[in-house]
Amino acid sequence: MDRRKFLATGMSAAAGLARKPALGQSQDLAGLTIKQASELLRSKGASPVDLTQACLKRIDQYNPSLNAFITVTRTEALAAARDMEAEQRRGRWRGPLHGIPIALKDNMDTAGIRTTGASELFKDRVPSEDAEVVRRLKNAGAILLGKTNLHEFAYGGSSSVSYFRPVHNPWALDRVPGGSSGGSAAATAAGLCFGSLGTDTAGSVRIPACYCGIVGFKPTYGRVSNRGVIPLSWSLDHVGPICRTVEDAALMLSVIAGYDELDPTTVDTPVPDYSRAFRTPTSKLRIGVARTPFFDGLDPEIAKAVDAALDVLRKLTATVGEVALPPAGFLPGDAYSNLRAVEAYAYHAQWITETPEKYQPATRDRII
């Protein structure tokens, strides 16, 4: 299947949401960025309950078409929002995520809330503890709206393979949102949440962010704990933010990053202030464009859009120039794929042998 056919898979277009995406057009509270919403909360122009109700309203309206959420934690979210509102009244402020409604990819453990991996195998699985990143978000005051749909067990790039049915792209419902974190990206792009978390092994944060026109960031391995996340490949998995702006991604990363003594893959180094970069005037920035190898074989429509973006950047920054990058030292493609395949099989070996029928056929074939 070629790329165009792949992108076009999914249900027939349902014109409403597809013609009027949330990004940049929503005039209600759910259309704000995390930074804007946080500033509004600090000024008491809105409350955490207001933000949560705005997101829940959009979930009710648009999730039936998008299928971005597997589980919506309405009662728990409103209760947490009231708690954050009460804390603010008492003068406690936990930081920029205080009272901000977010969503989690449904391969991250949540205490008392099912975590399915988008698979029949885990459809009734309810963890007893939160994943480390979930704990950090809660401690920062974030409101959990629910768990987002994904490509089953994060083993694919479309988010069409799920026991809970496919996810649809909010810009065009007949197209895929990318994967495997497709539900997180679709929910964020459509204003069903202010930001979300995804996981990335071979592009699973960056691909859906790209397809949905938002920002996905894959942190350095060891910067963010993977403890409590259903693995695809222990050696290659990353947890990262999916947001509507780069600044929002920096705010979320500042919360989830850091050493976890119970996760031996994490690195014990200080977490910098990632938002500090936004205090640098853009007029002082220099942009380097590495056309090789990234522009090789580029689709003409994409090339045109990138060139248009570079024209804008030339007006905003000090310089935009061509650069040549040194060899990146990536793991060879075959070695990368083999490592991922071996580790995925190791995790699923018992279940795939005993109950293969509980996997979607495409996932079962890849694992075997």
C-alpha angles and dihedrals in degrees: 000000000000123000096259093052090046092053091048096055117113137064126333115277115280099201104209105072094022092062095042111039120188098237111104095348105070111102095189129088094271090065093066124102119243089255093051093045092049092051090048090053092049091052090047090239087133137003133233087252090055091052093046093049090049091055094044089052091054091046089055091048102042111019093079087065099036100038087206095144128060094181128020113199096203099156095044092046094053091046091051090047091054089049092052090047091052091049091053091051088054090053099257116134118179098192141271094326093052106129095357115139113227138168133226131216107249095245092073115093117245119186111246093359121096118255110197111169083223088282135124086225091069100026092122098032112131115182121216095215137043121246111253093253090052091051091051093049092050091048088053090055099254118155116230110221096180148282123305130223122252146172102290110279088349089280102135146034107242108057086222093111106076136126085227093056129261127310117234130216111251092217093054119007093204090064133073121252093221124249170007090306092040097135093052092050095045092048092049095046092048095049096248088129136006094240140339145201126246137171127241126200101148103358103316095137098033099045098054091042088054094046092049096044098244139103126283123177127196108200123213113280108269095023093098126036119248093194111132094018119120102245130231094176119355092206096049108031122113132180115220143167125260113200143151095250138030090239091056090050089054091051092051093044091053088059101044098039122093147082120307112194090203093055110068092195094066121096122232099226129123119271110237125219098265092187090062089087090068091064090066113095111245089227088072096052124104119207122211118200114203103196093173119099099354098062095045110121091357117174108253093234091053092046090053092050093048092049090050090052091050090053089057092047091052089063094048103042140053097250142350113202143160116262136183116223122215118241108291097217093229120176107263112263096247093048091048093050093045093050091050092047095049094048093045090052092047091056095046101034098108097042096042088053098045102035109015091154090070091069125080107255094246092050093045091052093050093049094046 
